[in-house]
Amino acid sequence: MTERLQTLSGLAPTAKLPAYDRKQLKSGVLHLGPGAFFRAHFAPFTDAALAAEGGDWGIEVASLRTADVADHLNEQDGLYTMLIRDTSGTVAQVIGPILRAHVATRDPAGLLDRLEDPAIRIVSLTVTEKAYGMDTATGGLDLNHADVAADLANRHAPRGVIGYLVEGLSRRRAKGIAPFTPLSCDNLPSNGAVLKRLVLDFAERVDPPLRRWIEENVPFPSTMVDRITPASVEATYQDAERLTGRQDLAAIETEPFTQWVIEDHFANGRPAWDKAGALMVTDVSAYEKMKLRMLNGAHSLLAYLGYIGGYEFIRDVMDDAALAALAYRHMHAAARTLDAVPGIDLDDYASELIARFANKAIAHRTYQIAMDGTQKLPQRLLEPASEALAHGDRAETYAIAVAAWMRYAVGEHGNGERYELRDPRAGEIAALIADVPRTGLAISAALFTLPGLFPAALTGHRAWTQDVADKLEILIQDDRLPLF
């Protein structure tokens, strides 16, 4: 049996190794949510920053739920393989900044101790949109969110991300320790501002003086992150073993492209991410809006149409010339809702996205992208659709995308086979459409009433809602994706 990846010694010459001394690293970053995207984006940027500039910025990671990734990382001394795939081949790079991993459900007190430690200067997050516990209607805390409710009831023993951040900052304030910088890397518009709003809302409810201290002392920089990262599959682990000579249960795969735009506002220093290619700016909003609307919006459009049409991967959807053209058309529609983005030609950006989606070496499942739709649709599709309509645009590609989501929300293929929506509001969705006729008009009318999801600018626009209903009717009648 092949040895596990636990050391940098004796690896196959095909593996690219960290270009710095791992023994010099000290804990400086605590990252919440060590999933595949963190391992394909945040950690490699830090790895490259250490190689370029040196320093001692080691990373500790913590999982708030499942233990498997944390366990694998601990078993491998924090090492793992990142496979970079394109049509010319696969490169294996061993990533080295991670020092240790924690599992909050096993040792919540231990995680709080790490949040309190003055050595931890940045607490970064990739926990997905739904973990924030945000009420999309108000922008504040969702008091019905299980973690939010539990943490407000027992603030000193948190289980959710906002509760942990507030308790960690509270402990530091009480002991006169400088605050850490919370750094959101999730696909939320103005993610730093969102995180700040939720943290302040929580703190105000449990300790108003703490809220004031956080507002005065803690920066919440926003970021824009971009790298397509499919879920790891058996081929991921097999190729990692073949290219490194070691078994790696934490291996991930990704595309060559990577981008990170960060507002350069930190309380107590940061790694030299700029030396690794990150763009440090004063305001990230133009970049994140571009990415959410052009990349993520088109990705969601393709995912819903692709999944209900029987396509397993985005690369397969892109083989359908009509769907590829539709994606390109949607990107240009999204670009019309954007202001100028410094240093970016939006036509070139759209062409680059099309090429990335079509990358045959990346197996990104439509079903993976389709999950958590109610958390993703507002910033990716609904907000720009509202703006487009306000400026006299028909917003037709947005109507197609929303109709595709609604068809997906039915939870049933044309042959009657059921599938799980994997959405935090799946129960509400099922209840709304349980007793309505299976027509585009009836289903769309029901789903338009889902509380807090669709803005009045859309639901009150009769021509656009009729367009959604008509397109949904087409998809209900024919899952084979008739041309629009």
Summary of the structure (lengths in Angstrom):
residues: 484
radius of gyration: 22.6
end to end distance: 53.1
largest distance: 66.2
contacts: 1688
relative contact order: 0.10
helix: 48%
strand: 14%
